[in-house]
Amino acid sequence: MCDDSKKNAFETIQGSLDYGTLRPTTSEWTGRYEKHVLASLKQAIVTPGYWRWAETKPSYLPPCWSSFVHPEGQIYFARDSPLRIVTEAYLYNPETLAKVLYWSKHIESLVEEKGMPLSENIELFILIEDDGCSYYFVNHAIQTQFWLEQYDTTELGIPDVASESHLQIALTELYWIHVEYFPMHIGGLPVKVVDDLLSIWCHGLTDQITSQTSTYLGLWSREECYQLLDLLKIARDNMADGNQICVVARLWRSIYHHRFQSHHGQEVARLSRDQAILHHPLPSPRLSTVLSILTLNTATRHHTQLTDTFIDQLVYKSQWQPFIRRTVEEWKRASFEAFCILLLHIFLLHFPSSSTLGVTSAVLLVASILSSALLRHRYNSLEDASAGDIYTHLHAMRSEKYDFHFVALIYSLPTAFQLWGLLLFCTNVILILSVYVGMYWVVGATVFISALALSLNRTTITSSLFHLRNFRGSGEDSLV
């Protein structure tokens, strides 16, 4: 521990300096990965002997402060004292060091004023900003994050909660984010922390295998879960190593994020992936009907799939990837079929066909090809995107008033244009045939083909719904 009686010039801080205001923050909103500072490079002298590196390393830190390097490469500093402090501020810069010492002393005085008991389990994080300082405390004993004053969750950037226990889940997630960002100075984690994580992981993997609607599908695939289980077994034997602490903390962070989103332990909990537990205003059913008619039911199908992928604004990567790949294949198929139908228009030039129908059909088919090309170009990069990128995309595309209806309309354009182009082409062919075989024969053949098409469509829809109901059955059904 640091001896408070040891003082030097670094502890002399001018009280007249104005360093701004003190604000609360969380480990999630420190902007760790949003820094845009450029590195400054210069020539240097290489001294003989690589052992001299330790002699050139900066050493002008106040007593009790030490530097550490995160496995990702971020340097941070920690103070081992009655009030433990950690910061990413670069203390080798004298101006930055003065600010950190000032705010450390200021917060210590607030802690003493409020009579907050200190222990080795309490740790303060300081974020130095241009106009002040942001902070938060963590308690390693009870795995939570806290502040000196009372704040609303909105002020802290924490989503709305259902209860106090739900809020505690969010605070525990923030705690593990802190441990993930600052793992090198902790000294180790209890083995039970990994044992509990292994148990949770085994349950999550089993839930994925035995249920088609497991909420764990939003985290990782089964193959990734197997790999992470092996990594956890390695980490269990090296819990004093900061690298392994970072691994375990990142996984615990994901578990508590999942628990918060699924309302773990609350009165209303999400027990399956396709279960909505939050209220969202529904758009007018008239809009859905109009879009369904205009796109020959294609937009309705895409809207259902998009909604299923983004239930309660939660992203399930395992649902998005097969959906978007099927959709891209559908765009390719619609484009190819539109091109083939467009070529058939050449034969109409030799018959007394309707030029209006022919031109309109050709324009629709060309629109199908172009919209397919543009959509495929836009979504090629999102086929294997991360869950965060998928969420950002869907959240930006979704409308509070109209939900995914207009997005579904855009998705349906290649197929809808191709189908309408095909219908107009067939109408033109019917008009040509009526000249040669008579209108009655053509009408009869048209009615027969239409009835057959409707029957096939109804049969396939019924079969699909029956399969979907069985697909969403219980885990026991999936084992049969």
C-alpha positions in Angstrom: 0.0 0.0 0.0 1.0 3.6 -0.5 2.3 5.6 2.4 0.3 8.8 2.6 3.2 10.5 4.4 5.3 10.3 1.3 4.8 13.6 -0.6 6.7 15.3 -3.3 6.4 18.1 -5.8 3.8 16.2 -7.8 1.3 16.6 -4.9 1.6 20.4 -4.9 -1.5 21.5 -6.9 -2.5 25.1 -7.4 -6.0 25.6 -6.1 -6.4 28.6 -8.4 -6.4 26.5 -11.5 -9.9 26.0 -13.1 -10.1 22.4 -14.4 -13.8 22.5 -15.2 -16.7 20.5 -13.6 -17.1 17.0 -12.2 -19.6 14.7 -14.0 -20.7 11.1 -13.7 -20.1 8.6 -16.5 -20.2 4.8 -16.9 -17.6 2.3 -18.2 -19.7 2.0 -21.3 -19.6 5.8 -22.2 -16.0 6.6 -21.7 -15.3 6.8 -25.4 -12.5 4.3 -25.2 -12.8 3.2 -28.8 -13.8 6.6 -30.2 -10.6 8.5 -29.8 -9.3 10.2 -32.9 -5.9 11.4 -31.7 -3.0 10.9 -34.1 0.3 9.4 -33.0 3.4 11.7 -33.3 6.5 10.0 -34.8 10.1 11.2 -34.8 13.6 9.9 -35.3 15.4 8.4 -32.3 18.8 7.2 -31.3 19.2 3.4 -30.9 21.6 2.8 -28.0 23.8 -0.3 -27.8 22.2 -3.3 -26.0 18.5 -4.0 -26.0 18.6 -4.2 -22.2 18.8 -0.4 -22.0 15.1 -0.1 -22.9 14.2 -0.2 -19.2 16.5 2.8 -18.6 14.8 4.9 -21.2 11.2 4.1 -20.1 9.5 7.1 -18.5 9.6 6.9 -14.7 8.3 10.3 -13.5 5.1 9.1 -11.8 4.0 10.2 -8.3 4.3 7.7 -5.4 1.7 4.8 -5.5 1.0 5.2 -9.2 2.0 2.5 -11.7 1.5 2.0 -15.4 -0.1 -1.1 -17.0 -0.8 -2.1 -20.6 -4.1 -3.7 -21.6 -3.8 -6.8 -23.9 -5.2 -4.7 -26.7 -2.3 -2.2 -26.3 -4.0 0.6 -24.3 -1.7 2.0 -21.6 -3.5 2.9 -18.3 -2.4 4.0 -14.8 -3.5 2.8 -11.4 -2.9 4.1 -7.9 -2.6 1.6 -5.0 -3.8 3.6 -2.0 -6.7 3.7 0.5 -8.8 5.0 -2.4 -7.7 3.0 -5.4 -7.7 5.0 -8.7 -7.5 4.0 -12.3 -7.3 6.2 -15.4 -6.4 6.1 -19.1 -5.1 9.7 -18.9 -1.5 9.8 -20.0 0.3 10.6 -16.8 3.7 11.0 -18.4 2.4 14.3 -19.7 2.9 16.9 -16.8 -0.2 18.9 -17.7 -2.4 15.8 -17.7 -0.8 14.5 -14.5 -1.6 17.8 -12.8 -5.3 17.5 -13.8 -5.4 13.9 -12.5 -3.9 14.8 -9.2 -6.3 17.8 -8.8 -9.4 15.7 -9.5 -8.1 12.8 -7.4 -7.7 15.1 -4.4 -11.1 16.8 -5.1 -13.0 13.5 -5.3 -11.2 12.2 -2.2 -12.5 15.3 -0.3 -16.0 14.6 -1.5 -15.7 10.9 -0.3 -14.5 12.1 3.1 -17.3 14.7 3.3 -19.9 12.1 2.6 -18.4 9.6 5.0 -18.2 6.9 2.4 -16.3 3.9 3.8 -13.2 2.9 1.8 -11.7 -0.6 1.3 -9.4 -2.3 -1.1 -12.6 -3.4 -3.0 -13.5 0.2 -3.9 -12.0 1.7 -7.0 -12.4 5.1 -8.7 -12.2 5.7 -12.4 -11.2 9.2 -13.7 -11.7 10.4 -17.2 -10.0 13.7 -17.9 -11.9 15.8 -20.5 -11.3 19.2 -22.0 -13.9 20.9 -19.8 -13.7 18.9 -16.7 -13.6 15.3 -15.4 -16.0 12.3 -15.5 -15.9 9.5 -12.9 -17.5 6.4 -11.5 -16.8 4.0 -8.7 -16.8 0.2 -8.8 -17.1 -2.3 -5.9 -15.2 -5.5 -6.7 -16.8 -7.3 -3.7 -20.4 -7.0 -4.9 -19.6 -6.5 -8.6 -21.4 -3.2 -9.2 -20.8 0.4 -10.3 -21.9 3.4 -8.3 -21.5 7.2 -7.9 -21.4 9.8 -5.1 -24.7 11.5 -6.0 -28.2 10.3 -7.0 -28.7 10.2 -10.8 -31.5 9.2 -13.2 -30.7 6.3 -15.5 -31.1 8.7 -18.4 -28.3 10.9 -17.2 -26.0 7.9 -17.0 -27.0 6.5 -20.4 -28.6 3.4 -18.9 -31.7 2.1 -20.7 -35.1 2.1 -18.9 -35.5 -0.8 -16.4 -38.4 -2.8 -15.1 -37.3 -3.0 -11.4 -34.4 -2.4 -9.0 -33.1 -5.9 -9.6 -33.2 -5.2 -13.4 -31.2 -2.1 -12.7 -28.7 -4.1 -10.7 -28.1 -6.4 -13.7 -27.3 -3.3 -15.8 -24.8 -2.0 -13.1 -23.2 -5.5 -13.0 -22.7 -5.4 -16.7 -21.0 -2.0 -16.3 -18.8 -3.5 -13.6 -17.6 -6.2 -16.0 -16.9 -3.7 -18.7 -14.6 -1.9 -16.3 -12.8 -5.1 -15.4 -12.4 -5.9 -19.1 -10.9 -2.5 -19.8 -8.6 -2.5 -16.7 -7.6 -6.2 -16.0 -3.8 -6.0 -15.5 -3.6 -4.5 -12.0 -6.4 -6.5 -10.3 -4.2 -9.4 -9.2 -6.6 -12.2 -10.1 -10.2 -13.4 -9.9 -11.7 -16.2 -7.8 -11.9 -19.6 -9.6 -15.6 -19.6 -8.8 -16.1 -16.7 -11.2 -15.0 -19.0 -14.0 -16.8 -22.1 -12.7 -20.1 -20.1 -12.6 -19.4 -18.9 -16.2 -18.7 -22.4 -17.4 -22.1 -23.6 -15.9 -23.9 -20.8 -17.6 -22.2 -21.5 -20.9 -23.0 -25.2 -20.7 -26.7 -24.3 -20.2 -26.7 -21.8 -23.1 -25.1 -24.3 -25.4 -27.6 -27.0 -24.4 -30.4 -24.5 -24.9 -29.2 -23.8 -28.4 -29.0 -27.4 -29.3 -32.4 -28.4 -27.9 -34.5 -25.3 -28.9 -34.9 -23.5 -32.2 -36.0 -20.3 -30.4 -33.2 -20.1 -27.8 -32.5 -16.5 -26.6 -28.8 -17.5 -26.5 -28.8 -17.6 -30.3 -28.3 -13.8 -30.2 -24.8 -14.3 -28.6 -22.8 -16.8 -30.5 -23.2 -19.8 -32.7 -22.9 -23.4 -31.4 -19.4 -23.7 -32.9 -18.3 -20.5 -31.3 -19.7 -21.6 -27.9 -17.6 -24.8 -28.1 -14.5 -22.8 -28.8 -15.2 -20.4 -25.9 -15.8 -23.3 -23.6 -12.2 -24.5 -24.4 -10.9 -21.0 -23.8 -12.6 -20.8 -20.4 -11.1 -24.0 -19.3 -7.6 -22.6 -20.1 -8.5 -19.3 -18.3 -9.6 -21.2 -15.2 -6.0 -22.4 -14.6 -4.6 -18.9 -15.1 -6.8 -16.5 -13.1 -3.9 -14.4 -11.9 -3.0 -13.5 -15.5 -4.5 -10.1 -16.7 -5.0 -11.5 -20.2 -7.3 -14.2 -18.9 -9.1 -11.8 -16.6 -9.9 -9.7 -19.6 -11.3 -12.7 -21.4 -13.5 -13.8 -18.5 -14.7 -10.2 -17.9 -15.7 -9.8 -21.6 -17.8 -13.0 -21.4 -19.4 -12.0 -18.2 -20.2 -8.7 -19.7 -22.0 -10.5 -22.6 -23.9 -12.7 -20.2 -25.2 -9.7 -18.1 -26.1 -7.8 -21.3 -28.1 -10.8 -22.4 -29.8 -11.0 -19.0 -30.7 -7.4 -19.1 -32.2 -7.7 -22.6 -34.2 -10.9 -21.7 -35.3 -9.4 -18.3 -33.7 -12.2 -16.4 -35.4 -12.8 -13.1 -38.2 -10.2 -13.7 -41.9 -10.6 -13.6 -42.1 -10.7 -17.4 -39.0 -12.4 -18.8 -38.2 -13.3 -22.4 -38.2 -17.1 -22.6 -37.8 -17.5 -26.3 -36.2 -15.5 -29.1 -39.5 -14.8 -30.9 -41.3 -13.6 -27.8 -42.0 -9.8 -27.7 -42.2 -8.4 -24.1 -42.1 -4.7 -24.9 -44.8 -2.5 -26.3 -44.4 -1.1 -29.8 -47.1 0.9 -31.6 -48.4 -1.0 -34.7 -48.7 0.8 -38.0 -52.0 1.0 -39.8 -53.2 -2.3 -41.3 -54.3 -0.5 -44.4 -50.7 0.3 -45.2 -49.8 -3.4 -45.0 -52.8 -4.3 -47.2 -51.9 -1.8 -49.9 -48.2 -2.8 -50.0 -49.2 -6.4 -50.1 -51.4 -5.8 -53.1 -48.8 -3.7 -54.9 -46.0 -6.2 -54.4 -48.1 -9.4 -54.8 -47.6 -10.3 -51.1 -43.8 -10.1 -51.4 -43.5 -7.1 -49.1 -45.6 -8.8 -46.4 -43.3 -11.8 -46.4 -40.2 -9.6 -46.1 -41.8 -7.5 -43.3 -42.6 -10.6 -41.3 -39.0 -11.8 -41.6 -37.5 -8.4 -40.7 -39.7 -8.1 -37.7 -38.8 -11.7 -36.6 -35.1 -10.7 -36.9 -35.5 -7.5 -34.8 -38.0 -8.4 -32.1 -38.0 -5.8 -29.3 -35.1 -4.2 -31.2 -32.8 -7.2 -30.4 -30.5 -8.5 -33.1 -30.1 -12.2 -33.5 -27.2 -12.7 -35.9 -28.1 -16.4 -36.4 -31.5 -15.2 -37.8 -30.1 -12.3 -39.8 -27.5 -14.1 -41.8 -29.7 -16.9 -43.3 -32.5 -14.3 -43.9 -30.3 -11.8 -45.8 -28.6 -14.6 -47.7 -31.9 -16.0 -48.8 -33.0 -12.5 -49.7 -29.9 -11.8 -51.8 -30.4 -15.1 -53.6 -34.0 -14.1 -54.3 -32.8 -10.8 -55.8 -30.4 -12.7 -58.0 -33.1 -15.1 -59.1 -35.6 -12.3 -59.8 -32.9 -10.5 -61.9 -32.1 -13.5 -63.9 -35.8 -14.3 -64.6 -36.5 -10.7 -65.5 -33.6 -10.8 -68.0 -35.0 -14.0 -69.6 -38.5 -12.6 -69.8 -37.1 -9.4 -71.3 -35.4 -11.5 -74.1 -38.8 -13.1 -74.9 -40.1 -9.7 -75.8 -38.1 -10.0 -79.1 -40.6 -12.6 -80.3 -43.5 -10.2 -79.8 -42.1 -7.9 -82.4 -43.2 -10.4 -85.1 -46.9 -10.5 -83.9 -49.7 -8.0 -83.6 -49.1 -7.3 -79.9 -49.9 -4.2 -77.8 -47.0 -1.8 -77.8 -48.2 -0.2 -74.5 -48.2 -3.5 -72.7 -44.8 -4.5 -74.2 -43.1 -1.3 -73.3 -44.5 -1.2 -69.8 -43.5 -4.9 -69.2 -40.0 -4.2 -70.5 -39.6 -1.1 -68.2 -40.7 -3.2 -65.2 -38.3 -6.0 -66.0 -35.4 -3.5 -66.5 -36.4 -2.0 -63.1 -36.2 -5.4 -61.5 -32.7 -5.9 -62.9 -31.5 -2.5 -61.7 -33.0 -2.7 -58.3 -31.6 -6.1 -57.8 -28.1 -4.9 -58.7 -28.3 -1.9 -56.4 -29.6 -3.9 -53.4 -27.0 -6.7 -53.8 -24.3 -4.0 -54.0 -25.7 -2.5 -50.8 -26.1 -5.7 -48.8 -23.0 -7.7 -49.8 -21.1 -6.3 -46.9 -23.9 -7.0 -44.4 -24.1 -10.7 -45.1 -21.3 -11.5 -42.6 -21.6 -8.3 -40.5 -21.3 -8.2 -36.7 -24.3 -8.0 -34.5 -23.4 -4.4 -33.7 -23.4 -3.4 -37.4 -26.6 -5.3 -38.0 -28.3 -3.5 -35.1 -27.1 -0.1 -36.4 -28.4 -0.8 -39.8 -31.8 -2.1 -38.7 -32.3 0.6 -36.1 -31.6 3.3 -38.7 -33.9 1.7 -41.3 -36.8 1.1 -38.9 -39.5 3.8 -38.6 -41.3 4.5 -35.3 -44.5 5.1 -37.2 -44.3 2.6 -40.1 -42.1 -0.1 -38.6 -40.3 -2.1 -41.4 -43.1 -1.7 -44.0 -41.2 0.6 -46.4 -38.0 -1.3 -45.9 -39.9 -4.5 -46.8 -41.2 -2.6 -49.9 -37.7 -1.9 -51.0 -36.6 -5.5 -50.4 -39.6 -6.7 -52.5 -38.9 -4.4 -55.5 -36.8 -6.9 -57.7 -39.4 -9.7 -57.3 -42.4 -7.4 -57.5 -41.2 -5.7 -60.7 -40.3 -9.0 -62.2 -43.8 -10.5 -61.4 -45.7 -7.5 -62.7 -43.5 -7.5 -65.8 -44.3 -11.2 -66.3 -48.0 -10.6 -65.8 -48.1 -7.9 -68.5 -46.0 -10.0 -70.8 -48.5 -12.9 -70.4 -51.4 -10.5 -70.9 -49.8 -9.5 -74.2 -49.4 -13.1 -75.2 -53.0 -13.8 -74.4 -54.1 -10.9 -76.6 -52.0 -12.3 -79.5 -53.4 -15.8 -79.0 -57.0 -14.4 -79.0 -56.4 -13.3 -82.6 -55.5 -16.8 -83.7 -57.6 -19.2 -81.6 -60.4 -17.0 -80.4 -61.2 -15.2 -77.2 -63.3 -18.0 -75.6 -60.5 -20.5 -75.8 -58.0 -18.0 -74.4 -60.3 -17.0 -71.5 -61.0 -20.6 -70.6 -57.2 -21.4 -70.6 -56.5 -18.3 -68.6 -59.1 -19.2 -65.9 -57.8 -22.7 -65.7 -54.1 -21.6 -65.3 -55.1 -18.9 -62.8 -57.1 -21.4 -60.7 -54.1 -23.9 -60.7 -51.7 -21.1 -59.7 -53.9 -20.0 -56.8 -54.3 -23.6 -55.6 -50.6 -24.2 -55.7 -50.0 -20.9 -53.9 -52.5 -21.7 -51.2 -51.1 -25.2 -50.7 -47.5 -23.9 -50.3 -48.6 -21.2 -47.8 -50.5 -23.7 -45.7 -47.5 -26.1 -45.7 -45.1 -23.3 -44.8 -47.2 -22.2 -41.9 -47.6 -25.8 -40.6 -43.8 -26.3 -40.9 -43.2 -22.9 -39.1 -45.4 -23.9 -36.2 -43.6 -27.2 -35.8 -40.2 -25.5 -36.2 -41.1 -23.2 -33.3 -42.1 -26.1 -31.1 -40.6 -27.1 -27.8 -37.0 -28.4 -27.4 -38.3 -31.9 -26.9 -40.0 -31.7 -30.4 -36.7 -30.7 -31.9 -35.0 -33.8 -30.5 -37.4 -36.2 -32.2 
